[in-house]
Amino acid sequence: MTTHQTELIEAARLWAMRVADPAFDAWDALSAWLETSPAHLAAYEAAVADDEWAAAALAKVDATKDDPRRRRR
């Protein structure tokens, strides 16, 4: 996988996470990003359809919450 493909997948996943937030209001920005390239739409659809990456990302976040080295003082 090329760096460009990796960056595209990461961007699509970030959009998918943002859209899942009930406070999301950047619909115009999302539409503009999706319309930039057919590859953007395909990557976004893949990110939404495959939520295993999101579960893995959330598991990592939850794991660091319980790490006492990560706690603020």
PDB file of N, H, CA, C and O in Angstrom:
ATOM      1  N   MET A   1       0.848  -1.176   0.000  1.00  0.00           N
ATOM      2  CA  MET A   1       0.000   0.000   0.000  1.00  0.00           C
ATOM      3  C   MET A   1       0.892   1.237   0.000  1.00  0.00           C
ATOM      4  O   MET A   1       1.875   1.306   0.739  1.00  0.00           O
ATOM      5  N   THR A   2       0.546   2.197  -0.823  1.00  0.00           N
ATOM      6  H   THR A   2      -0.252   2.141  -1.423  1.00  0.00           H
ATOM      7  CA  THR A   2       1.341   3.417  -0.917  1.00  0.00           C
ATOM      8  C   THR A   2       0.997   4.378   0.220  1.00  0.00           C
ATOM      9  O   THR A   2      -0.021   4.227   0.896  1.00  0.00           O
ATOM     10  N   THR A   3       1.848   5.344   0.409  1.00  0.00           N
ATOM     11  H   THR A   3       2.674   5.466  -0.140  1.00  0.00           H
ATOM     12  CA  THR A   3       1.600   6.366   1.430  1.00  0.00           C
ATOM     13  C   THR A   3       0.306   7.107   1.131  1.00  0.00           C
ATOM     14  O   THR A   3      -0.470   7.400   2.040  1.00  0.00           O
ATOM     15  N   HIS A   4       0.072   7.412  -0.146  1.00  0.00           N
ATOM     16  H   HIS A   4       0.702   7.174  -0.884  1.00  0.00           H
ATOM     17  CA  HIS A   4      -1.153   8.119  -0.529  1.00  0.00           C
ATOM     18  C   HIS A   4      -2.394   7.297  -0.163  1.00  0.00           C
ATOM     19  O   HIS A   4      -3.364   7.843   0.363  1.00  0.00           O
ATOM     20  N   GLN A   5      -2.366   6.015  -0.433  1.00  0.00           N
ATOM     21  H   GLN A   5      -1.578   5.572  -0.860  1.00  0.00           H
ATOM     22  CA  GLN A   5      -3.512   5.157  -0.102  1.00  0.00           C
ATOM     23  C   GLN A   5      -3.735   5.112   1.407  1.00  0.00           C
ATOM     24  O   GLN A   5      -4.871   5.170   1.876  1.00  0.00           O
ATOM     25  N   THR A   6      -2.655   5.008   2.154  1.00  0.00           N
ATOM     26  H   THR A   6      -1.732   4.960   1.773  1.00  0.00           H
ATOM     27  CA  THR A   6      -2.754   4.972   3.616  1.00  0.00           C
ATOM     28  C   THR A   6      -3.344   6.276   4.139  1.00  0.00           C
ATOM     29  O   THR A   6      -4.204   6.262   5.019  1.00  0.00           O
ATOM     30  N   GLU A   7      -2.888   7.395   3.603  1.00  0.00           N
ATOM     31  H   GLU A   7      -2.190   7.407   2.888  1.00  0.00           H
ATOM     32  CA  GLU A   7      -3.410   8.695   4.032  1.00  0.00           C
ATOM     33  C   GLU A   7      -4.879   8.843   3.664  1.00  0.00           C
ATOM     34  O   GLU A   7      -5.657   9.414   4.429  1.00  0.00           O
ATOM     35  N   LEU A   8      -5.262   8.336   2.505  1.00  0.00           N
ATOM     36  H   LEU A   8      -4.631   7.872   1.884  1.00  0.00           H
ATOM     37  CA  LEU A   8      -6.660   8.403   2.075  1.00  0.00           C
ATOM     38  C   LEU A   8      -7.550   7.582   3.000  1.00  0.00           C
ATOM     39  O   LEU A   8      -8.619   8.038   3.405  1.00  0.00           O
ATOM     40  N   ILE A   9      -7.114   6.385   3.329  1.00  0.00           N
ATOM     41  H   ILE A   9      -6.246   6.015   3.000  1.00  0.00           H
ATOM     42  CA  ILE A   9      -7.884   5.525   4.240  1.00  0.00           C
ATOM     43  C   ILE A   9      -8.006   6.190   5.607  1.00  0.00           C
ATOM     44  O   ILE A   9      -9.081   6.176   6.207  1.00  0.00           O
ATOM     45  N   GLU A  10      -6.921   6.770   6.104  1.00  0.00           N
ATOM     46  H   GLU A  10      -6.048   6.782   5.617  1.00  0.00           H
ATOM     47  CA  GLU A  10      -6.950   7.445   7.392  1.00  0.00           C
ATOM     48  C   GLU A  10      -7.904   8.640   7.369  1.00  0.00           C
ATOM     49  O   GLU A  10      -8.668   8.842   8.313  1.00  0.00           O
ATOM     50  N   ALA A  11      -7.864   9.421   6.309  1.00  0.00           N
ATOM     51  H   ALA A  11      -7.244   9.257   5.542  1.00  0.00           H
ATOM     52  CA  ALA A  11      -8.765  10.572   6.192  1.00  0.00           C
ATOM     53  C   ALA A  11     -10.222  10.118   6.157  1.00  0.00           C
ATOM     54  O   ALA A  11     -11.081  10.723   6.799  1.00  0.00           O
ATOM     55  N   ALA A  12     -10.495   9.061   5.414  1.00  0.00           N
ATOM     56  H   ALA A  12      -9.797   8.570   4.892  1.00  0.00           H
ATOM     57  CA  ALA A  12     -11.862   8.541   5.335  1.00  0.00           C
ATOM     58  C   ALA A  12     -12.335   8.064   6.697  1.00  0.00           C
ATOM     59  O   ALA A  12     -13.481   8.305   7.078  1.00  0.00           O
ATOM     60  N   ARG A  13     -11.472   7.397   7.425  1.00  0.00           N
ATOM     61  H   ARG A  13     -10.542   7.201   7.115  1.00  0.00           H
ATOM     62  CA  ARG A  13     -11.841   6.916   8.763  1.00  0.00           C
ATOM     63  C   ARG A  13     -12.096   8.074   9.718  1.00  0.00           C
ATOM     64  O   ARG A  13     -13.009   8.020  10.542  1.00  0.00           O
ATOM     65  N   LEU A  14     -11.285   9.120   9.603  1.00  0.00           N
ATOM     66  H   LEU A  14     -10.544   9.164   8.934  1.00  0.00           H
ATOM     67  CA  LEU A  14     -11.514  10.306  10.442  1.00  0.00           C
ATOM     68  C   LEU A  14     -12.864  10.939  10.131  1.00  0.00           C
ATOM     69  O   LEU A  14     -13.590  11.335  11.042  1.00  0.00           O
ATOM     70  N   TRP A  15     -13.201  11.037   8.848  1.00  0.00           N
ATOM     71  H   TRP A  15     -12.611  10.716   8.108  1.00  0.00           H
ATOM     72  CA  TRP A  15     -14.522  11.565   8.481  1.00  0.00           C
ATOM     73  C   TRP A  15     -15.623  10.674   9.054  1.00  0.00           C
ATOM     74  O   TRP A  15     -16.612  11.177   9.586  1.00  0.00           O
ATOM     75  N   ALA A  16     -15.458   9.366   8.950  1.00  0.00           N
ATOM     76  H   ALA A  16     -14.654   8.958   8.518  1.00  0.00           H
ATOM     77  CA  ALA A  16     -16.480   8.448   9.458  1.00  0.00           C
ATOM     78  C   ALA A  16     -16.666   8.629  10.966  1.00  0.00           C
ATOM     79  O   ALA A  16     -17.793   8.588  11.458  1.00  0.00           O
ATOM     80  N   MET A  17     -15.585   8.826  11.690  1.00  0.00           N
ATOM     81  H   MET A  17     -14.669   8.860  11.290  1.00  0.00           H
ATOM     82  CA  MET A  17     -15.692   9.046  13.140  1.00  0.00           C
ATOM     83  C   MET A  17     -16.375  10.371  13.436  1.00  0.00           C
ATOM     84  O   MET A  17     -17.214  10.456  14.332  1.00  0.00           O
ATOM     85  N   ARG A  18     -16.017  11.402  12.684  1.00  0.00           N
ATOM     86  H   ARG A  18     -15.335  11.333  11.956  1.00  0.00           H
ATOM     87  CA  ARG A  18     -16.623  12.715  12.915  1.00  0.00           C
ATOM     88  C   ARG A  18     -18.119  12.697  12.636  1.00  0.00           C
ATOM     89  O   ARG A  18     -18.902  13.267  13.395  1.00  0.00           O
ATOM     90  N   VAL A  19     -18.517  12.044  11.550  1.00  0.00           N
ATOM     91  H   VAL A  19     -17.881  11.580  10.933  1.00  0.00           H
ATOM     92  CA  VAL A  19     -19.936  11.979  11.188  1.00  0.00           C
ATOM     93  C   VAL A  19     -20.735  11.246  12.260  1.00  0.00           C
ATOM     94  O   VAL A  19     -21.912  11.544  12.466  1.00  0.00           O
ATOM     95  N   ALA A  20     -20.114  10.300  12.939  1.00  0.00           N
ATOM     96  H   ALA A  20     -19.158  10.058  12.772  1.00  0.00           H
ATOM     97  CA  ALA A  20     -20.810   9.540  13.980  1.00  0.00           C
ATOM     98  C   ALA A  20     -21.110  10.387  15.223  1.00  0.00           C
ATOM     99  O   ALA A  20     -21.943  10.010  16.047  1.00  0.00           O
ATOM    100  N   ASP A  21     -20.439  11.515  15.353  1.00  0.00           N
ATOM    101  H   ASP A  21     -19.762  11.821  14.684  1.00  0.00           H
ATOM    102  CA  ASP A  21     -20.669  12.407  16.486  1.00  0.00           C
ATOM    103  C   ASP A  21     -21.994  13.144  16.285  1.00  0.00           C
ATOM    104  O   ASP A  21     -22.195  13.778  15.249  1.00  0.00           O
ATOM    105  N   PRO A  22     -22.895  13.069  17.260  1.00  0.00           N
ATOM    106  CA  PRO A  22     -24.187  13.753  17.109  1.00  0.00           C
ATOM    107  C   PRO A  22     -24.065  15.261  16.890  1.00  0.00           C
ATOM    108  O   PRO A  22     -24.979  15.880  16.345  1.00  0.00           O
ATOM    109  N   ALA A  23     -22.967  15.848  17.301  1.00  0.00           N
ATOM    110  H   ALA A  23     -22.225  15.345  17.743  1.00  0.00           H
ATOM    111  CA  ALA A  23     -22.774  17.294  17.140  1.00  0.00           C
ATOM    112  C   ALA A  23     -22.138  17.657  15.792  1.00  0.00           C
ATOM    113  O   ALA A  23     -21.872  18.831  15.534  1.00  0.00           O
ATOM    114  N   PHE A  24     -21.896  16.673  14.943  1.00  0.00           N
ATOM    115  H   PHE A  24     -22.113  15.720  15.152  1.00  0.00           H
ATOM    116  CA  PHE A  24     -21.252  16.925  13.650  1.00  0.00           C
ATOM    117  C   PHE A  24     -22.084  17.905  12.833  1.00  0.00           C
ATOM    118  O   PHE A  24     -23.294  17.744  12.679  1.00  0.00           O
ATOM    119  N   ASP A  25     -21.405  18.925  12.312  1.00  0.00           N
ATOM    120  H   ASP A  25     -20.422  19.056  12.437  1.00  0.00           H
ATOM    121  CA  ASP A  25     -22.123  19.908  11.497  1.00  0.00           C
ATOM    122  C   ASP A  25     -21.312  20.358  10.277  1.00  0.00           C
ATOM    123  O   ASP A  25     -21.599  21.397   9.683  1.00  0.00           O
ATOM    124  N   ALA A  26     -20.318  19.582   9.916  1.00  0.00           N
ATOM    125  H   ALA A  26     -20.086  18.737  10.398  1.00  0.00           H
ATOM    126  CA  ALA A  26     -19.452  19.955   8.800  1.00  0.00           C
ATOM    127  C   ALA A  26     -19.853  19.228   7.510  1.00  0.00           C
ATOM    128  O   ALA A  26     -19.007  18.715   6.779  1.00  0.00           O
ATOM    129  N   TRP A  27     -21.147  19.200   7.256  1.00  0.00           N
ATOM    130  H   TRP A  27     -21.834  19.618   7.850  1.00  0.00           H
ATOM    131  CA  TRP A  27     -21.646  18.474   6.087  1.00  0.00           C
ATOM    132  C   TRP A  27     -21.120  19.040   4.779  1.00  0.00           C
ATOM    133  O   TRP A  27     -20.818  18.285   3.855  1.00  0.00           O
ATOM    134  N   ASP A  28     -21.006  20.357   4.691  1.00  0.00           N
ATOM    135  H   ASP A  28     -21.251  20.970   5.442  1.00  0.00           H
ATOM    136  CA  ASP A  28     -20.488  20.971   3.464  1.00  0.00           C
ATOM    137  C   ASP A  28     -19.037  20.565   3.223  1.00  0.00           C
ATOM    138  O   ASP A  28     -18.648  20.289   2.088  1.00  0.00           O
ATOM    139  N   ALA A  29     -18.239  20.528   4.284  1.00  0.00           N
ATOM    140  H   ALA A  29     -18.555  20.752   5.206  1.00  0.00           H
ATOM    141  CA  ALA A  29     -16.835  20.128   4.153  1.00  0.00           C
ATOM    142  C   ALA A  29     -16.732  18.659   3.754  1.00  0.00           C
ATOM    143  O   ALA A  29     -15.907  18.298   2.915  1.00  0.00           O
ATOM    144  N   LEU A  30     -17.565  17.815   4.351  1.00  0.00           N
ATOM    145  H   LEU A  30     -18.235  18.109   5.032  1.00  0.00           H
ATOM    146  CA  LEU A  30     -17.561  16.404   3.984  1.00  0.00           C
ATOM    147  C   LEU A  30     -17.963  16.235   2.525  1.00  0.00           C
ATOM    148  O   LEU A  30     -17.318  15.495   1.782  1.00  0.00           O
ATOM    149  N   SER A  31     -19.011  16.911   2.119  1.00  0.00           N
ATOM    150  H   SER A  31     -19.535  17.512   2.722  1.00  0.00           H
ATOM    151  CA  SER A  31     -19.460  16.818   0.720  1.00  0.00           C
ATOM    152  C   SER A  31     -18.362  17.267  -0.241  1.00  0.00           C
ATOM    153  O   SER A  31     -18.129  16.629  -1.267  1.00  0.00           O
ATOM    154  N   ALA A  32     -17.696  18.354   0.092  1.00  0.00           N
ATOM    155  H   ALA A  32     -17.885  18.873   0.926  1.00  0.00           H
ATOM    156  CA  ALA A  32     -16.610  18.847  -0.764  1.00  0.00           C
ATOM    157  C   ALA A  32     -15.485  17.821  -0.850  1.00  0.00           C
ATOM    158  O   ALA A  32     -14.939  17.587  -1.928  1.00  0.00           O
ATOM    159  N   TRP A  33     -15.136  17.206   0.284  1.00  0.00           N
ATOM    160  H   TRP A  33     -15.580  17.396   1.160  1.00  0.00           H
ATOM    161  CA  TRP A  33     -14.072  16.199   0.280  1.00  0.00           C
ATOM    162  C   TRP A  33     -14.483  14.990  -0.558  1.00  0.00           C
ATOM    163  O   TRP A  33     -13.683  14.471  -1.336  1.00  0.00           O
ATOM    164  N   LEU A  34     -15.723  14.544  -0.398  1.00  0.00           N
ATOM    165  H   LEU A  34     -16.373  14.966   0.235  1.00  0.00           H
ATOM    166  CA  LEU A  34     -16.196  13.384  -1.151  1.00  0.00           C
ATOM    167  C   LEU A  34     -16.226  13.662  -2.650  1.00  0.00           C
ATOM    168  O   LEU A  34     -15.929  12.774  -3.450  1.00  0.00           O
ATOM    169  N   GLU A  35     -16.579  14.878  -3.034  1.00  0.00           N
ATOM    170  H   GLU A  35     -16.821  15.599  -2.385  1.00  0.00           H
ATOM    171  CA  GLU A  35     -16.692  15.233  -4.445  1.00  0.00           C
ATOM    172  C   GLU A  35     -15.337  15.493  -5.110  1.00  0.00           C
ATOM    173  O   GLU A  35     -15.262  15.587  -6.335  1.00  0.00           O
ATOM    174  N   THR A  36     -14.290  15.608  -4.333  1.00  0.00           N
ATOM    175  H   THR A  36     -14.351  15.532  -3.338  1.00  0.00           H
ATOM    176  CA  THR A  36     -12.961  15.867  -4.878  1.00  0.00           C
ATOM    177  C   THR A  36     -12.473  14.732  -5.762  1.00  0.00           C
ATOM    178  O   THR A  36     -11.797  14.962  -6.764  1.00  0.00           O
ATOM    179  N   SER A  37     -12.822  13.496  -5.384  1.00  0.00           N
ATOM    180  H   SER A  37     -13.371  13.309  -4.570  1.00  0.00           H
ATOM    181  CA  SER A  37     -12.313  12.342  -6.125  1.00  0.00           C
ATOM    182  C   SER A  37     -13.205  11.133  -5.862  1.00  0.00           C
ATOM    183  O   SER A  37     -13.676  10.944  -4.741  1.00  0.00           O
ATOM    184  N   PRO A  38     -13.440  10.316  -6.883  1.00  0.00           N
ATOM    185  CA  PRO A  38     -14.182   9.072  -6.661  1.00  0.00           C
ATOM    186  C   PRO A  38     -13.487   8.171  -5.636  1.00  0.00           C
ATOM    187  O   PRO A  38     -14.142   7.382  -4.955  1.00  0.00           O
ATOM    188  N   ALA A  39     -12.181   8.289  -5.529  1.00  0.00           N
ATOM    189  H   ALA A  39     -11.649   8.930  -6.082  1.00  0.00           H
ATOM    190  CA  ALA A  39     -11.439   7.491  -4.547  1.00  0.00           C
ATOM    191  C   ALA A  39     -11.819   7.886  -3.120  1.00  0.00           C
ATOM    192  O   ALA A  39     -11.820   7.042  -2.224  1.00  0.00           O
ATOM    193  N   HIS A  40     -12.141   9.155  -2.907  1.00  0.00           N
ATOM    194  H   HIS A  40     -12.141   9.840  -3.635  1.00  0.00           H
ATOM    195  CA  HIS A  40     -12.559   9.600  -1.575  1.00  0.00           C
ATOM    196  C   HIS A  40     -13.869   8.935  -1.181  1.00  0.00           C
ATOM    197  O   HIS A  40     -14.012   8.442  -0.062  1.00  0.00           O
ATOM    198  N   LEU A  41     -14.815   8.923  -2.096  1.00  0.00           N
ATOM    199  H   LEU A  41     -14.699   9.323  -3.005  1.00  0.00           H
ATOM    200  CA  LEU A  41     -16.107   8.297  -1.804  1.00  0.00           C
ATOM    201  C   LEU A  41     -15.925   6.808  -1.532  1.00  0.00           C
ATOM    202  O   LEU A  41     -16.510   6.280  -0.586  1.00  0.00           O
ATOM    203  N   ALA A  42     -15.135   6.132  -2.336  1.00  0.00           N
ATOM    204  H   ALA A  42     -14.660   6.561  -3.105  1.00  0.00           H
ATOM    205  CA  ALA A  42     -14.912   4.696  -2.139  1.00  0.00           C
ATOM    206  C   ALA A  42     -14.255   4.425  -0.785  1.00  0.00           C
ATOM    207  O   ALA A  42     -14.633   3.482  -0.089  1.00  0.00           O
ATOM    208  N   ALA A  43     -13.278   5.245  -0.412  1.00  0.00           N
ATOM    209  H   ALA A  43     -12.971   6.010  -0.978  1.00  0.00           H
ATOM    210  CA  ALA A  43     -12.600   5.067   0.873  1.00  0.00           C
ATOM    211  C   ALA A  43     -13.548   5.340   2.036  1.00  0.00           C
ATOM    212  O   ALA A  43     -13.522   4.631   3.042  1.00  0.00           O
ATOM    213  N   TYR A  44     -14.381   6.364   1.896  1.00  0.00           N
ATOM    214  H   TYR A  44     -14.402   6.939   1.078  1.00  0.00           H
ATOM    215  CA  TYR A  44     -15.337   6.683   2.959  1.00  0.00           C
ATOM    216  C   TYR A  44     -16.361   5.557   3.113  1.00  0.00           C
ATOM    217  O   TYR A  44     -16.664   5.143   4.231  1.00  0.00           O
ATOM    218  N   GLU A  45     -16.884   5.070   2.012  1.00  0.00           N
ATOM    219  H   GLU A  45     -16.637   5.406   1.103  1.00  0.00           H
ATOM    220  CA  GLU A  45     -17.857   3.977   2.076  1.00  0.00           C
ATOM    221  C   GLU A  45     -17.238   2.732   2.704  1.00  0.00           C
ATOM    222  O   GLU A  45     -17.896   2.029   3.472  1.00  0.00           O
ATOM    223  N   ALA A  46     -15.974   2.458   2.380  1.00  0.00           N
ATOM    224  H   ALA A  46     -15.439   3.028   1.756  1.00  0.00           H
ATOM    225  CA  ALA A  46     -15.285   1.310   2.969  1.00  0.00           C
ATOM    226  C   ALA A  46     -15.094   1.509   4.473  1.00  0.00           C
ATOM    227  O   ALA A  46     -15.230   0.561   5.246  1.00  0.00           O
ATOM    228  N   ALA A  47     -14.782   2.725   4.886  1.00  0.00           N
ATOM    229  H   ALA A  47     -14.672   3.495   4.258  1.00  0.00           H
ATOM    230  CA  ALA A  47     -14.591   3.013   6.312  1.00  0.00           C
ATOM    231  C   ALA A  47     -15.889   2.830   7.081  1.00  0.00           C
ATOM    232  O   ALA A  47     -15.890   2.306   8.194  1.00  0.00           O
ATOM    233  N   VAL A  48     -16.976   3.257   6.496  1.00  0.00           N
ATOM    234  H   VAL A  48     -16.976   3.683   5.592  1.00  0.00           H
ATOM    235  CA  VAL A  48     -18.283   3.126   7.160  1.00  0.00           C
ATOM    236  C   VAL A  48     -18.721   1.663   7.207  1.00  0.00           C
ATOM    237  O   VAL A  48     -19.281   1.209   8.204  1.00  0.00           O
ATOM    238  N   ALA A  49     -18.463   0.934   6.128  1.00  0.00           N
ATOM    239  H   ALA A  49     -18.007   1.304   5.318  1.00  0.00           H
ATOM    240  CA  ALA A  49     -18.902  -0.464   6.049  1.00  0.00           C
ATOM    241  C   ALA A  49     -18.079  -1.380   6.950  1.00  0.00           C
ATOM    242  O   ALA A  49     -18.609  -2.356   7.481  1.00  0.00           O
ATOM    243  N   ASP A  50     -16.800  -1.084   7.128  1.00  0.00           N
ATOM    244  H   ASP A  50     -16.370  -0.291   6.697  1.00  0.00           H
ATOM    245  CA  ASP A  50     -15.919  -1.938   7.920  1.00  0.00           C
ATOM    246  C   ASP A  50     -15.621  -1.244   9.235  1.00  0.00           C
ATOM    247  O   ASP A  50     -14.720  -0.408   9.309  1.00  0.00           O
ATOM    248  N   ASP A  51     -16.365  -1.584  10.264  1.00  0.00           N
ATOM    249  H   ASP A  51     -17.097  -2.263  10.203  1.00  0.00           H
ATOM    250  CA  ASP A  51     -16.187  -0.893  11.536  1.00  0.00           C
ATOM    251  C   ASP A  51     -15.220  -1.598  12.482  1.00  0.00           C
ATOM    252  O   ASP A  51     -15.088  -1.189  13.636  1.00  0.00           O
ATOM    253  N   GLU A  52     -14.543  -2.645  12.021  1.00  0.00           N
ATOM    254  H   GLU A  52     -14.651  -2.978  11.084  1.00  0.00           H
ATOM    255  CA  GLU A  52     -13.572  -3.325  12.881  1.00  0.00           C
ATOM    256  C   GLU A  52     -12.435  -2.391  13.265  1.00  0.00           C
ATOM    257  O   GLU A  52     -11.942  -2.450  14.391  1.00  0.00           O
ATOM    258  N   TRP A  53     -12.012  -1.527  12.343  1.00  0.00           N
ATOM    259  H   TRP A  53     -12.413  -1.478  11.429  1.00  0.00           H
ATOM    260  CA  TRP A  53     -10.937  -0.585  12.639  1.00  0.00           C
ATOM    261  C   TRP A  53     -11.358   0.368  13.750  1.00  0.00           C
ATOM    262  O   TRP A  53     -10.543   0.743  14.592  1.00  0.00           O
ATOM    263  N   ALA A  54     -12.626   0.759  13.752  1.00  0.00           N
ATOM    264  H   ALA A  54     -13.288   0.454  13.068  1.00  0.00           H
ATOM    265  CA  ALA A  54     -13.114   1.683  14.781  1.00  0.00           C
ATOM    266  C   ALA A  54     -13.119   1.004  16.143  1.00  0.00           C
ATOM    267  O   ALA A  54     -12.727   1.607  17.143  1.00  0.00           O
ATOM    268  N   ALA A  55     -13.559  -0.240  16.183  1.00  0.00           N
ATOM    269  H   ALA A  55     -13.877  -0.729  15.371  1.00  0.00           H
ATOM    270  CA  ALA A  55     -13.566  -0.985  17.446  1.00  0.00           C
ATOM    271  C   ALA A  55     -12.141  -1.125  17.982  1.00  0.00           C
ATOM    272  O   ALA A  55     -11.911  -0.991  19.184  1.00  0.00           O
ATOM    273  N   ALA A  56     -11.192  -1.392  17.095  1.00  0.00           N
ATOM    274  H   ALA A  56     -11.379  -1.500  16.118  1.00  0.00           H
ATOM    275  CA  ALA A  56      -9.799  -1.516  17.517  1.00  0.00           C
ATOM    276  C   ALA A  56      -9.261  -0.175  18.036  1.00  0.00           C
ATOM    277  O   ALA A  56      -8.541  -0.135  19.033  1.00  0.00           O
ATOM    278  N   ALA A  57      -9.610   0.901  17.365  1.00  0.00           N
ATOM    279  H   ALA A  57     -10.195   0.869  16.555  1.00  0.00           H
ATOM    280  CA  ALA A  57      -9.162   2.225  17.795  1.00  0.00           C
ATOM    281  C   ALA A  57      -9.752   2.585  19.153  1.00  0.00           C
ATOM    282  O   ALA A  57      -9.055   3.120  20.015  1.00  0.00           O
ATOM    283  N   LEU A  58     -11.020   2.296  19.341  1.00  0.00           N
ATOM    284  H   LEU A  58     -11.587   1.861  18.641  1.00  0.00           H
ATOM    285  CA  LEU A  58     -11.657   2.585  20.629  1.00  0.00           C
ATOM    286  C   LEU A  58     -11.082   1.722  21.743  1.00  0.00           C
ATOM    287  O   LEU A  58     -10.957   2.182  22.878  1.00  0.00           O
ATOM    288  N   ALA A  59     -10.737   0.495  21.439  1.00  0.00           N
ATOM    289  H   ALA A  59     -10.838   0.122  20.517  1.00  0.00           H
ATOM    290  CA  ALA A  59     -10.131  -0.385  22.440  1.00  0.00           C
ATOM    291  C   ALA A  59      -8.792   0.180  22.904  1.00  0.00           C
ATOM    292  O   ALA A  59      -8.463   0.101  24.087  1.00  0.00           O
ATOM    293  N   LYS A  60      -8.016   0.751  21.974  1.00  0.00           N
ATOM    294  H   LYS A  60      -8.284   0.815  21.013  1.00  0.00           H
ATOM    295  CA  LYS A  60      -6.741   1.357  22.336  1.00  0.00           C
ATOM    296  C   LYS A  60      -6.957   2.572  23.231  1.00  0.00           C
ATOM    297  O   LYS A  60      -6.217   2.784  24.192  1.00  0.00           O
ATOM    298  N   VAL A  61      -7.967   3.362  22.913  1.00  0.00           N
ATOM    299  H   VAL A  61      -8.568   3.190  22.133  1.00  0.00           H
ATOM    300  CA  VAL A  61      -8.269   4.545  23.729  1.00  0.00           C
ATOM    301  C   VAL A  61      -8.687   4.113  25.122  1.00  0.00           C
ATOM    302  O   VAL A  61      -8.221   4.683  26.109  1.00  0.00           O
ATOM    303  N   ASP A  62      -9.559   3.115  25.221  1.00  0.00           N
ATOM    304  H   ASP A  62      -9.937   2.652  24.420  1.00  0.00           H
ATOM    305  CA  ASP A  62      -9.997   2.622  26.522  1.00  0.00           C
ATOM    306  C   ASP A  62      -8.835   2.066  27.334  1.00  0.00           C
ATOM    307  O   ASP A  62      -8.793   2.242  28.552  1.00  0.00           O
ATOM    308  N   ALA A  63      -7.904   1.408  26.683  1.00  0.00           N
ATOM    309  H   ALA A  63      -7.939   1.265  25.694  1.00  0.00           H
ATOM    310  CA  ALA A  63      -6.750   0.835  27.379  1.00  0.00           C
ATOM    311  C   ALA A  63      -5.877   1.932  27.972  1.00  0.00           C
ATOM    312  O   ALA A  63      -5.347   1.761  29.069  1.00  0.00           O
ATOM    313  N   THR A  64      -5.714   3.047  27.280  1.00  0.00           N
ATOM    314  H   THR A  64      -6.145   3.186  26.388  1.00  0.00           H
ATOM    315  CA  THR A  64      -4.869   4.123  27.806  1.00  0.00           C
ATOM    316  C   THR A  64      -5.567   4.885  28.924  1.00  0.00           C
ATOM    317  O   THR A  64      -4.903   5.511  29.751  1.00  0.00           O
ATOM    318  N   LYS A  65      -6.888   4.843  28.963  1.00  0.00           N
ATOM    319  H   LYS A  65      -7.427   4.335  28.292  1.00  0.00           H
ATOM    320  CA  LYS A  65      -7.612   5.512  30.052  1.00  0.00           C
ATOM    321  C   LYS A  65      -7.281   4.885  31.392  1.00  0.00           C
ATOM    322  O   LYS A  65      -7.223   5.579  32.407  1.00  0.00           O
ATOM    323  N   ASP A  66      -7.064   3.578  31.402  1.00  0.00           N
ATOM    324  H   ASP A  66      -7.111   3.015  30.578  1.00  0.00           H
ATOM    325  CA  ASP A  66      -6.798   2.869  32.647  1.00  0.00           C
ATOM    326  C   ASP A  66      -5.316   2.817  33.009  1.00  0.00           C
ATOM    327  O   ASP A  66      -4.948   2.266  34.047  1.00  0.00           O
ATOM    328  N   ASP A  67      -4.477   3.380  32.168  1.00  0.00           N
ATOM    329  H   ASP A  67      -4.775   3.827  31.325  1.00  0.00           H
ATOM    330  CA  ASP A  67      -3.041   3.372  32.403  1.00  0.00           C
ATOM    331  C   ASP A  67      -2.702   4.520  33.356  1.00  0.00           C
ATOM    332  O   ASP A  67      -2.858   5.684  32.990  1.00  0.00           O
ATOM    333  N   PRO A  68      -2.245   4.213  34.567  1.00  0.00           N
ATOM    334  CA  PRO A  68      -1.969   5.287  35.541  1.00  0.00           C
ATOM    335  C   PRO A  68      -0.887   6.248  35.076  1.00  0.00           C
ATOM    336  O   PRO A  68      -0.841   7.386  35.544  1.00  0.00           O
ATOM    337  N   ARG A  69      -0.024   5.828  34.176  1.00  0.00           N
ATOM    338  H   ARG A  69      -0.062   4.904  33.795  1.00  0.00           H
ATOM    339  CA  ARG A  69       1.003   6.729  33.653  1.00  0.00           C
ATOM    340  C   ARG A  69       0.411   7.805  32.787  1.00  0.00           C
ATOM    341  O   ARG A  69       1.048   8.835  32.568  1.00  0.00           O
ATOM    342  N   ARG A  70      -0.807   7.599  32.280  1.00  0.00           N
ATOM    343  H   ARG A  70      -1.324   6.763  32.458  1.00  0.00           H
ATOM    344  CA  ARG A  70      -1.472   8.537  31.371  1.00  0.00           C
ATOM    345  C   ARG A  70      -2.375   9.517  32.128  1.00  0.00           C
ATOM    346  O   ARG A  70      -2.895  10.460  31.532  1.00  0.00           O
ATOM    347  N   ARG A  71      -2.561   9.309  33.402  1.00  0.00           N
ATOM    348  H   ARG A  71      -2.139   8.543  33.887  1.00  0.00           H
ATOM    349  CA  ARG A  71      -3.467  10.172  34.174  1.00  0.00           C
ATOM    350  C   ARG A  71      -2.844  11.527  34.417  1.00  0.00           C
ATOM    351  O   ARG A  71      -1.638  11.646  34.634  1.00  0.00           O
ATOM    352  N   ARG A  72      -3.680  12.541  34.379  1.00  0.00           N
ATOM    353  H   ARG A  72      -4.659  12.444  34.203  1.00  0.00           H
ATOM    354  CA  ARG A  72      -3.222  13.903  34.698  1.00  0.00           C
ATOM    355  C   ARG A  72      -3.184  14.070  36.191  1.00  0.00           C
ATOM    356  O   ARG A  72      -3.956  13.459  36.930  1.00  0.00           O
ATOM    357  N   ARG A  73      -2.298  14.886  36.606  1.00  0.00           N
ATOM    358  H   ARG A  73      -1.671  15.382  36.006  1.00  0.00           H
ATOM    359  CA  ARG A  73      -2.167  15.155  38.055  1.00  0.00           C
ATOM    360  C   ARG A  73      -2.687  16.509  38.379  1.00  0.00           C
ATOM    361  O   ARG A  73      -2.664  16.918  39.539  1.00  0.00           O
TER     362      ARG A  73
END
